[in-house]
């Protein structure tokens, strides 16, 4: 890469300043107490039968207070005399096998020891019916054989499609518990039909299965649980669209409509289904979703270790580092893309030696000749947007807004001797 590096070496970068973005800070101080209150007020105790098994879903996303939420539900089932167990409900994630899916839960802190119950992981499914379009509806075999099922998931905008239901309980029921075969079916007509498919599939599951209730959370932009709802079986389809709209109002964003260079320090499946949230970066791998800022060049520095090598989302970047490339597990990455029928999100960007050259390549190719005029933004990931870094030109577009606050002075962008970013 010596020739490439020599071309980029003299490219100058603008100075940056740490900026605190302000969002709605409302949150639930004690998630456990709130869940217990909702269970009591909703009279959900009557849903649990003594001596009967209850399957509790475990998803692949790193949702806020995940361990506390799951453990509270496990303990609730036990207290009422039920026999709880957890089933991985994550479609084809984890390399599409039982061991990999259990491993994802373990990395998220959901273990048999921490939860105090068994984790039953399998890719075997039972066909329980057909949608009005004659698509088969599948359910995890362990969940199917349980006497009851409790759903747990965060509700938020999906990264690949728009609809009444996006990421939430309906998706958990139709894709998560459907395992790889369920994910295949719901994605089979591509993302343009996804909203319709998950709704139809969920309707069959709600009719056929003993869904006891669903625990849904809404997070604010600071990754805190802002609201919790426990929905009865018959409330899921009617109330989730309203909760989706609430979640959209609270989600984080970048307070710039146009950005020349965006540097994302890490992406990963635990952060977003597409590694980095398309709603934040304004780049989409499908035609079924849109919105967000206009960004000229995107550089990504690292693949989060909790992504287990799944580099879904790298196709949305223009440049990645060699260390990122070395972490890619292509089989699980390709399996994800084939299952979702959309390879655009895993196309390989240009691979450069280190962070420094990713920065400089983005700057060189963003179309701004005066480096001091580059609107450059650095974020940790698309989930953590409280503290970001902005160049002077970027900051000048937002500084007079009450939504941002500078923290410190402008400084040079520094790298260590290996070319890794120092902040």
Wavefront OBJ file of the C-alpha trace (Angstrom):
o trace
v 0.000 0.000 0.000
v 3.032 2.307 -0.142
v 1.852 4.115 -3.282
v -1.617 4.674 -1.821
v -0.202 5.873 1.489
v 2.176 8.271 -0.247
v -0.721 9.816 -2.177
v -2.670 10.342 1.048
v 0.174 11.311 3.373
v 0.134 15.042 2.655
v -3.653 15.407 2.882
v -4.448 17.799 5.720
v -7.289 17.334 8.176
v -9.304 20.051 9.904
v -9.118 20.615 13.644
v -11.937 19.154 15.728
v -13.789 19.968 18.935
v -15.713 17.706 21.305
v -19.433 18.483 21.173
v -22.229 17.306 23.440
v -25.518 16.794 21.628
v -28.670 17.322 23.667
v -31.676 15.023 23.464
v -34.709 14.171 25.572
v -33.252 12.807 28.820
v -36.395 11.256 30.311
v -35.675 7.759 31.553
v -36.892 5.125 33.982
v -34.627 5.211 37.017
v -35.310 1.651 38.171
v -36.254 -0.685 35.334
v -36.817 -3.677 37.602
v -39.278 -1.856 39.847
v -41.152 -0.470 36.839
v -41.544 -3.910 35.257
v -42.786 -5.376 38.531
v -45.302 -2.538 38.837
v -46.615 -3.106 35.323
v -46.884 -6.857 35.867
v -48.842 -6.267 39.077
v -51.155 -3.614 37.671
v -51.808 -5.587 34.503
v -52.724 -8.676 36.493
v -50.288 -10.768 34.445
v -49.881 -13.204 37.327
v -52.946 -15.015 36.074
v -51.104 -15.784 32.832
v -48.594 -18.095 34.528
v -49.717 -21.638 35.360
v -47.933 -23.528 38.093
v -45.689 -26.281 36.827
v -46.023 -25.131 33.202
v -43.089 -24.159 30.982
v -42.642 -20.624 29.660
v -40.306 -19.731 26.767
v -38.791 -16.236 27.032
v -37.230 -14.716 23.933
v -33.605 -13.616 23.829
v -32.658 -11.352 20.925
v -29.271 -10.467 19.455
v -29.350 -6.696 19.998
v -27.557 -5.015 22.862
v -30.676 -3.331 24.229
v -30.481 -1.171 27.339
v -30.862 -2.993 30.679
v -31.186 -6.266 28.790
v -29.985 -8.458 31.644
v -32.187 -6.733 34.211
v -35.288 -6.944 32.017
v -34.816 -10.613 31.205
v -33.902 -11.617 34.760
v -36.944 -9.781 36.140
v -39.237 -11.714 33.806
v -37.512 -15.019 34.591
v -37.920 -14.390 38.323
v -41.553 -13.375 37.846
v -42.355 -16.665 36.115
v -40.610 -18.585 38.879
v -42.427 -16.695 41.638
v -45.751 -17.608 40.071
v -44.825 -21.275 39.893
v -43.921 -21.490 36.227
v -40.804 -23.066 34.717
v -39.015 -20.436 32.610
v -36.371 -20.985 29.972
v -34.826 -18.704 27.368
v -34.778 -19.329 23.623
v -32.502 -17.367 21.269
v -34.859 -15.476 18.962
v -32.619 -13.929 16.342
v -33.400 -15.323 12.908
v -30.170 -16.325 11.175
v -27.742 -14.434 13.420
v -24.878 -16.149 15.182
v -23.776 -17.869 12.003
v -27.176 -19.493 11.671
v -26.493 -22.271 14.189
v -27.631 -23.083 17.723
v -24.219 -22.790 19.343
v -23.528 -19.415 17.738
v -26.863 -17.993 18.857
v -26.341 -19.116 22.435
v -22.887 -17.558 22.294
v -24.386 -14.210 21.277
v -26.632 -14.282 24.343
v -23.663 -15.123 26.544
v -21.739 -12.117 25.212
v -24.732 -9.947 26.078
v -24.718 -11.270 29.640
v -27.626 -13.671 29.164
v -26.285 -16.948 30.573
v -27.871 -19.821 32.454
v -25.929 -18.764 35.547
v -26.877 -15.078 35.421
v -30.525 -15.723 34.546
v -31.058 -18.732 36.773
v -32.777 -20.786 34.113
v -31.993 -22.992 31.130
v -31.187 -21.614 27.690
v -32.539 -23.896 24.978
v -30.947 -23.151 21.640
v -31.909 -24.902 18.420
v -32.405 -24.029 14.777
v -35.214 -26.568 14.440
v -38.614 -25.063 13.750
v -42.254 -26.140 13.464
v -44.516 -24.880 10.688
v -47.641 -23.595 12.432
v -49.619 -22.206 9.509
v -49.608 -20.081 6.379
v -50.115 -16.388 5.705
v -52.787 -15.064 3.364
v -50.073 -15.082 0.684
v -49.451 -18.766 1.415
v -46.038 -18.190 2.996
v -45.200 -20.722 5.742
v -44.958 -19.468 9.322
v -42.298 -21.081 11.511
v -41.667 -21.127 15.236
v -38.699 -22.322 17.285
v -39.403 -25.922 18.366
v -38.705 -25.239 22.039
v -40.979 -22.202 22.067
v -43.673 -24.155 20.250
v -43.578 -26.976 22.791
v -43.664 -24.606 25.782
v -46.987 -23.995 27.498
v -46.582 -20.260 26.982
v -44.322 -17.658 25.352
v -43.192 -14.235 26.607
v -41.718 -11.810 24.074
v -39.061 -9.236 24.981
v -37.778 -6.604 22.565
v -36.988 -2.931 22.066
v -39.214 -1.004 19.668
v -37.459 1.258 17.156
v -37.219 2.222 13.505
v -35.886 -0.495 11.249
v -32.791 0.179 9.202
v -34.076 -1.363 5.978
v -37.816 -0.772 5.581
v -40.761 1.354 6.698
v -44.134 0.161 7.926
v -46.654 0.003 10.782
v -44.349 -2.502 12.445
v -40.588 -2.296 12.187
v -38.225 -3.493 14.945
v -40.246 -4.704 17.900
v -42.435 -7.500 19.196
v -43.992 -8.269 15.811
v -40.580 -8.682 14.202
v -39.364 -10.754 17.162
v -42.343 -13.055 16.732
v -42.162 -13.455 12.961
v -38.398 -13.414 12.316
v -36.668 -13.915 15.661
v -38.628 -16.969 16.769
v -38.863 -18.148 13.170
v -35.097 -18.771 13.230
v -33.237 -19.017 9.923
v -36.186 -20.532 8.017
v -38.540 -17.857 9.311
v -36.063 -15.139 8.411
v -35.700 -16.633 4.933
v -39.442 -16.615 4.355
v -40.128 -13.099 5.610
v -37.209 -11.717 3.590
v -38.001 -13.788 0.493
v -40.003 -11.038 -1.216
v -37.298 -8.499 -0.359
v -37.487 -5.534 2.008
v -40.144 -3.816 -0.094
v -42.608 -6.435 1.198
v -41.100 -6.872 4.656
v -43.591 -4.749 6.622
v -46.458 -6.676 5.084
v -44.795 -10.070 5.598
v -43.971 -9.671 9.276
v -47.474 -8.446 10.049
v -49.125 -11.383 8.286
v -46.739 -13.867 9.873
v -47.273 -12.402 13.345
v -51.040 -12.604 12.941
v -50.764 -16.351 12.360
v -48.459 -16.794 15.347
v -50.702 -14.769 17.660
v -53.693 -16.846 16.580
v -51.961 -20.220 16.889
v -49.630 -19.786 19.879
v -50.130 -19.113 23.565
v -48.421 -15.748 23.724
v -48.702 -14.725 27.379
v -47.579 -11.133 26.876
v -44.853 -8.984 25.353
v -42.407 -6.711 27.163
v -41.487 -3.763 24.967
v -39.066 -0.946 25.707
v -38.444 2.422 24.112
v -34.977 3.925 24.478
v -33.952 7.546 24.387
v -30.933 8.854 22.504
v -28.691 8.263 25.527
v -29.259 4.499 25.387
v -31.477 4.605 28.485
v -34.875 2.963 28.842
v -37.338 5.816 28.490
v -40.585 3.843 28.571
v -41.678 0.249 29.200
v -44.936 -1.341 28.088
v -46.229 -4.824 28.798
v -48.749 -5.753 26.133
v -51.310 -8.507 26.326
v -51.462 -10.885 23.382
v -54.398 -9.019 21.834
v -52.732 -5.606 22.267
v -49.524 -6.268 20.347
v -50.828 -5.576 16.845
v -52.958 -2.584 17.874
v -50.527 -0.766 20.178
v -47.085 -1.398 18.678
v -47.544 1.150 15.819
v -48.162 3.886 18.403
v -45.058 2.872 20.349
v -43.005 2.902 17.153
v -43.935 6.537 16.565
v -42.945 7.387 20.141
v -39.573 5.728 19.659
v -38.912 7.743 16.504
v -39.422 10.973 18.446
v -36.811 9.939 21.031
v -34.100 8.456 18.838
v -30.722 10.118 18.447
v -29.604 12.028 15.382
v -26.852 14.198 13.993
v -27.885 17.858 13.960
v -26.475 18.418 10.487
v -28.324 17.935 7.218
v -25.106 17.827 5.161
v -21.791 16.244 6.201
v -18.686 15.972 4.015
v -16.913 13.293 6.063
v -18.335 11.006 8.736
v -15.951 8.771 10.665
v -17.611 5.918 12.566
v -15.242 4.389 15.085
v -17.088 1.054 15.268
v -19.989 -0.844 13.757
v -21.516 -4.186 14.707
v -24.666 -6.311 14.816
v -25.015 -5.579 18.522
v -25.260 -1.876 17.645
v -27.641 -2.120 14.700
v -28.960 -4.738 12.314
v -26.921 -3.062 9.606
v -23.894 -2.518 11.806
v -24.516 1.225 11.808
v -28.038 2.618 11.905
v -29.035 3.748 8.439
v -31.507 6.223 9.962
v -28.547 8.067 11.504
v -26.171 8.053 8.538
v -28.779 8.569 5.810
v -27.432 5.733 3.664
v -29.576 2.713 2.849
v -28.935 -0.616 1.196
v -32.576 -0.941 0.121
v -35.157 1.207 -1.630
v -37.687 0.518 1.116
v -36.326 3.147 3.540
v -35.086 6.722 3.369
v -34.286 9.792 5.470
v -31.393 11.200 7.449
v -28.480 13.484 6.545
v -26.678 13.706 3.228
v -23.134 12.394 3.804
v -20.485 12.486 1.061
v -17.896 10.027 2.469
v -18.034 7.545 5.345
v -15.036 5.849 6.923
v -15.328 3.006 9.455
v -12.443 2.113 11.762
v -13.383 -0.985 13.781
v -15.708 -3.997 13.892
v -17.150 -4.405 17.383
v -16.078 -7.686 19.007
v -19.654 -8.493 20.030
v -20.585 -8.684 16.337
v -18.786 -12.045 16.172
v -17.181 -11.180 12.839
v -20.487 -10.271 11.177
v -19.579 -7.175 9.150
v -23.051 -6.412 7.854
v -23.162 -2.679 7.143
v -19.627 -2.310 5.828
v -21.120 -1.916 2.355
v -22.493 1.459 3.450
v -18.966 2.757 4.062
v -16.500 4.076 1.507
v -13.347 3.089 3.408
v -12.465 0.659 6.203
v -9.209 -0.195 7.961
v -7.106 -3.317 7.556
v -7.765 -4.210 11.219
v -11.497 -4.113 10.447
v -10.994 -6.371 7.450
v -9.026 -8.869 9.536
v -11.977 -9.236 11.924
v -14.494 -10.137 9.210
v -15.993 -13.622 9.371
v -17.236 -13.858 5.818
v -19.475 -16.907 6.197
v -21.740 -15.351 8.843
v -21.609 -11.997 7.044
v -22.665 -13.536 3.737
v -25.304 -15.706 5.420
v -26.858 -12.541 6.852
v -26.919 -10.868 3.434
v -28.283 -13.895 1.569
v -30.996 -14.409 4.170
v -32.043 -10.761 3.917
v -31.784 -10.907 0.083
v -29.715 -7.703 0.089
v -25.956 -7.960 -0.568
v -25.494 -4.176 -0.837
v -24.858 -3.927 2.893
v -21.890 -6.309 2.818
v -20.028 -5.170 -0.286
v -16.368 -4.656 0.529
v -15.262 -0.984 0.686
v -11.726 0.149 -0.013
v -9.394 -1.297 2.648
v -6.646 1.027 3.894
v -3.746 0.429 6.267
v -5.005 2.267 9.338
v -7.260 4.949 10.820
v -5.083 7.801 9.608
v -5.371 6.829 5.966
v -9.128 6.257 6.243
v -9.466 9.838 7.522
v -7.255 11.194 4.765
v -8.931 9.183 2.008
v -12.325 10.495 3.082
v -10.971 14.048 3.126
v -9.331 13.699 -0.302
v -12.444 12.305 -1.976
v -15.173 14.417 -0.342
v -14.960 17.161 -2.959
v -13.800 20.003 -0.697
v -10.436 21.435 -1.723
v -9.921 23.678 1.317
v -9.455 21.198 4.162
v -10.495 23.783 6.760
v -13.891 23.960 5.055
v -14.599 20.226 5.413
v -17.647 19.453 7.539
v -16.171 16.467 9.394
v -17.913 14.530 12.182
v -16.544 11.673 14.310
v -18.882 9.385 16.263
v -18.233 6.360 18.469
v -21.087 4.426 16.830
v -24.623 5.196 15.689
v -26.040 4.202 19.065
v -23.915 6.567 21.163
v -24.383 10.103 19.869
v -24.193 12.091 23.099
v -20.552 13.062 22.634
v -19.216 13.512 19.119
v -16.416 15.497 17.476
v -16.892 18.158 14.832
v -14.634 20.204 12.612
v -14.993 23.992 12.795
v -17.027 24.143 9.592
v -19.420 21.480 10.897
v -19.688 23.150 14.297
v -20.376 26.545 12.708
v -23.610 25.120 11.304
v -24.986 24.099 14.701
v -23.220 26.096 17.441
v -25.995 28.673 17.810
v -28.511 25.911 18.391
v -29.547 25.009 21.935
v -29.199 21.355 20.944
v -25.386 21.243 21.118
v -22.707 22.406 23.532
v -18.931 22.595 22.987
v -16.709 20.778 25.468
v -13.166 22.114 25.266
v -11.214 23.763 22.464
v -10.376 22.920 18.867
v -7.492 20.469 18.537
v -5.532 18.554 15.898
v -6.658 15.048 14.969
v -3.929 12.798 16.372
v -2.815 9.266 15.594
v -0.328 6.945 17.311
v 2.695 5.456 15.537
v 0.534 2.623 14.147
v -1.885 5.168 12.695
v -4.668 4.519 15.230
v -6.879 7.453 16.164
v -6.172 9.097 19.539
v -9.037 10.969 21.172
l 1 2 3 4 5 6 7 8 9 10 11 12 13 14 15 16 17 18 19 20 21 22 23 24 25 26 27 28 29 30 31 32 33 34 35 36 37 38 39 40 41 42 43 44 45 46 47 48 49 50 51 52 53 54 55 56 57 58 59 60 61 62 63 64 65 66 67 68 69 70 71 72 73 74 75 76 77 78 79 80 81 82 83 84 85 86 87 88 89 90 91 92 93 94 95 96 97 98 99 100 101 102 103 104 105 106 107 108 109 110 111 112 113 114 115 116 117 118 119 120 121 122 123 124 125 126 127 128 129 130 131 132 133 134 135 136 137 138 139 140 141 142 143 144 145 146 147 148 149 150 151 152 153 154 155 156 157 158 159 160 161 162 163 164 165 166 167 168 169 170 171 172 173 174 175 176 177 178 179 180 181 182 183 184 185 186 187 188 189 190 191 192 193 194 195 196 197 198 199 200 201 202 203 204 205 206 207 208 209 210 211 212 213 214 215 216 217 218 219 220 221 222 223 224 225 226 227 228 229 230 231 232 233 234 235 236 237 238 239 240 241 242 243 244 245 246 247 248 249 250 251 252 253 254 255 256 257 258 259 260 261 262 263 264 265 266 267 268 269 270 271 272 273 274 275 276 277 278 279 280 281 282 283 284 285 286 287 288 289 290 291 292 293 294 295 296 297 298 299 300 301 302 303 304 305 306 307 308 309 310 311 312 313 314 315 316 317 318 319 320 321 322 323 324 325 326 327 328 329 330 331 332 333 334 335 336 337 338 339 340 341 342 343 344 345 346 347 348 349 350 351 352 353 354 355 356 357 358 359 360 361 362 363 364 365 366 367 368 369 370 371 372 373 374 375 376 377 378 379 380 381 382 383 384 385 386 387 388 389 390 391 392 393 394 395 396 397 398 399 400 401 402 403 404 405 406 407 408 409 410 411 412 413 414 415 416 417 418 419 420 421 422 423
